[in-house]
Amino acid sequence: MLAVLFSLTIGGGLLIGWLPFAFTVAIYALEFGIAFIQAYIFSILTCVYLGDAFHLHGHEEHAH
């Protein structure tokens, strides 16, 4: 009986110990993924904005 309780305590302790760690790693991975996507989108938007600014400026000079 004591061996069964001891094994449950050890097994439960490992599960309870690893579960928050796995959750923390998953949240950090999600945060890193979102940060990468955000940086990618802002880079694309900056390139589009600068491209439009240069092209619109160039068309105005040729029109005069």
C-alpha positions as CSV (number, residue, x, y, z in Angstrom):
1,M,0.0,0.0,0.0
2,L,2.8,2.4,0.9
3,A,4.6,1.6,-2.4
4,V,1.5,2.5,-4.4
5,L,1.0,5.8,-2.6
6,F,4.7,6.6,-3.1
7,S,4.6,5.8,-6.8
8,L,1.5,8.0,-7.2
9,T,3.3,10.8,-5.4
10,I,6.4,10.5,-7.6
11,G,4.4,10.2,-10.8
12,G,2.0,13.0,-10.0
13,G,4.8,15.2,-8.9
14,L,6.5,14.8,-12.3
15,L,3.3,15.4,-14.1
16,I,2.5,18.5,-12.1
17,G,6.1,19.7,-12.4
18,W,6.4,19.2,-16.2
19,L,2.9,20.6,-17.1
20,P,3.7,24.3,-16.1
21,F,7.1,24.0,-17.8
22,A,5.6,22.7,-21.0
23,F,2.9,25.4,-20.9
24,T,5.5,28.1,-20.4
25,V,7.6,26.8,-23.3
26,A,4.5,26.8,-25.5
27,I,3.6,30.3,-24.6
28,Y,7.1,31.6,-25.3
29,A,7.1,29.8,-28.7
30,L,3.7,31.4,-29.5
31,E,5.0,34.8,-28.4
32,F,8.1,34.3,-30.6
33,G,6.0,33.3,-33.6
34,I,3.7,36.3,-33.2
35,A,6.7,38.7,-32.9
36,F,8.2,37.2,-36.1
37,I,5.0,37.6,-38.0
38,Q,4.5,41.2,-36.7
39,A,8.1,42.1,-37.7
40,Y,7.5,40.6,-41.1
41,I,4.2,42.4,-41.7
42,F,5.7,45.8,-40.6
43,S,8.7,45.2,-42.9
44,I,6.4,44.5,-45.9
45,L,4.2,47.5,-45.1
46,T,7.3,49.8,-44.8
47,C,8.6,48.5,-48.2
48,V,5.2,49.1,-49.8
49,Y,5.0,52.5,-48.4
50,L,8.5,53.5,-49.4
51,G,8.0,52.0,-52.9
52,D,4.8,53.9,-53.4
53,A,6.4,57.1,-52.1
54,F,9.3,56.8,-54.6
55,H,7.1,55.8,-57.5
56,L,4.6,58.5,-57.0
57,H,7.3,61.1,-56.6
58,G,8.9,59.8,-59.8
59,H,5.7,60.1,-61.8
60,E,5.1,63.7,-60.6
61,E,8.5,64.7,-61.9
62,H,7.9,63.2,-65.3
63,A,4.5,64.8,-65.6
64,H,6.0,68.3,-65.3
